[in-house]
Amino acid sequence: MSRLAKIQERLAAEPNDAFLNYSYAMELSKAGEMEQARQAFARVRQIDANYVPAYFQEGQMLAGQGFVPEAQQILREGIAVAKLTGDTHALGEMTEFLDSLT
């Protein structure tokens, strides 16, 4: 059974688990399934709007696929959440990455 299939199986039992949804989004991103990954990252934010890694990883995925304006927007949202939650490490990483896109 693939890692993606294992995550899907666990998600069936725990659909509102932010970490499982994040893991699912990451696996989709790695598989090149960008639209599905975007939906999965959105689901993470729906479950937990303060799940900072989802913003950063989606931003990186979008930028890597050439969707720079979309990446910039999601990174700005993530930066605001990182400030709100006091996640200075993620704040610094996202700010630096955002600056590299301009």
Helices and strands as residue ranges (DSSP letters): H 3-13, H 18-30, H 34-47, H 52-64, H 68-85, H 88-100
